């Protein structure tokens, strides 16, 4: 895979594809990111401030029973469009933010 990624630490303004990054506020209710724009194939994902639980199989994560994978604050990775679309989040240790920076491979 060849990717052209520039300024992943950019503002929430438009990317080179005119797609806008998003920050998802994660608290005690299960939330999902909005779908990536048509031109984006992947997203740089980063967890800010506190940890979060995430699931990808359609079930809802749960802090009390620790259903889902725990992503610690500071987690950074590249996720595919399909992974972003299927993700559901709930807070781990406190209210958190998950940032999605879209890009195209």
Secondary structure by P-SEA (a helix, b strand, c coil): ccccccccccccccccccbbbbbbbbccbbbbcccccccccccccccccbbbbbbcccbbbbccccccccccccbbbbbcaaaaaabbbbbccccbbbbbbbbcc
